[in-house]
Structure formats: structure tokens, C-alpha cells
Amino acid sequence: MGNIEIIRDHSLPQKQIILIADKVMVDIAEEYDLKLQWQGDKLHIKHAHTRGYLHADAESIRIKLKLGIFLFPVSFVLKQSIEETLDELLPSAVCSHR
């Protein structure tokens, strides 16, 4: 099926980047009925037809999703929604796209 990978470099403190990462995925999870579970600095993302994670560390946020048949038709919209939310929440002075 489809894959989504998004990486944003940053220079924010770890606590702040975890809060931003959580906000990004909570909004998306509600919209697409995804289940989220933090384990350390990695947020595991699950759905009946989707698996992935968000890894937030001192240098970057990396989101990787493997979409199943259910979410594949909305993969472009889902990726765009995540990117727009990240762009809104991450200050441009401390963020760069990869």
C-alpha cells in the first residue's frame, strides 16, 4: 500500500518537542481513529490497517506510517495534514524540512 515519511529538524528543548509531537498526532488520531501510545521518545501509531511511529529526539521529529487499504485513499490528505500541523506548531526559526 502507501507509506508516509516526514522529517523535520529542530533545535527545541526535548520537553517542548515532545509536547509539539503529541499535539500533532492527537489531532490526526482523532480525525482518523488512530491509537497512540508513547514509549520513551517514540509514539507508536496503530490502526487496524495502519502501523507507524513518531520519533521525537533532540534534533528531529520523524514520522513514518505504513498505510493499509483503509487509509491509502487519503494518504495525500493525511500527509498534508500532518505537514501543515507541524509547520504551524514548529517555529520556522528552529525548524528545517528534510
C-alpha positions in Angstrom: 0.0 0.0 0.0 1.3 3.5 0.8 3.9 4.9 3.0 4.3 8.3 4.6 7.6 9.7 5.9 8.0 13.2 7.2 11.2 14.6 8.9 11.6 18.0 10.5 14.9 19.1 12.0 14.7 21.4 15.0 16.6 22.9 17.8 14.0 23.0 20.5 14.3 21.5 24.1 13.3 17.9 24.4 10.3 18.6 26.6 8.9 21.2 24.1 9.4 19.0 21.1 7.5 16.1 22.9 4.6 18.4 23.6 4.5 19.5 19.9 4.8 16.0 18.7 1.9 14.9 20.9 -0.3 17.8 19.7 0.4 16.9 16.1 -0.6 13.3 16.4 -3.5 13.7 18.8 -5.3 15.9 16.3 -4.6 13.5 13.5 -5.5 10.4 15.6 -8.9 11.9 16.4 -9.7 12.5 12.8 -8.5 9.1 11.5 -9.3 6.9 14.6 -5.7 6.1 15.2 -4.5 4.6 18.5 -1.4 6.3 20.1 1.0 5.0 22.7 4.2 6.7 23.9 7.2 4.6 24.8 10.1 6.8 25.7 10.6 9.4 22.9 8.7 7.2 20.3 4.9 7.5 19.8 3.6 4.3 18.3 0.7 4.7 15.9 -1.8 1.9 15.3 -5.0 1.3 13.4 -6.5 -1.9 12.0 -4.9 -1.1 8.7 -2.0 1.2 9.6 1.2 1.0 11.6 3.9 3.5 12.3 5.6 5.8 14.7 6.6 9.3 15.5 10.1 9.6 16.9 10.9 12.9 18.6 14.5 13.5 19.7 16.8 16.4 20.4 17.5 17.0 16.7 14.4 16.0 14.7 10.8 14.7 14.5 10.4 11.7 12.2 7.0 10.3 11.3 6.8 7.0 9.4 3.5 5.4 8.6 2.7 2.3 6.6 -0.9 2.7 5.4 -3.2 -0.2 4.7 -6.1 -0.3 2.3 -8.4 1.7 4.6 -6.3 4.8 4.8 -4.4 4.5 1.4 -7.1 6.6 -0.5 -6.5 9.5 1.9 -2.7 9.2 2.1 -2.0 12.5 0.3 -4.5 14.4 2.5 -3.2 12.7 5.7 0.4 13.6 4.9 -0.5 17.1 4.0 -2.5 17.5 7.3 0.5 16.3 9.3 2.9 18.6 7.5 0.6 21.6 7.9 0.2 20.9 11.6 3.9 20.5 12.1 4.6 23.8 10.2 2.1 25.6 12.3 3.5 24.3 15.6 7.2 24.4 14.9 8.7 27.9 14.9 10.3 28.4 11.4 13.5 29.8 13.0 14.3 26.5 14.7 12.9 24.1 12.0 14.1 22.9 8.7 12.5 20.4 6.2 14.2 17.3 5.0 
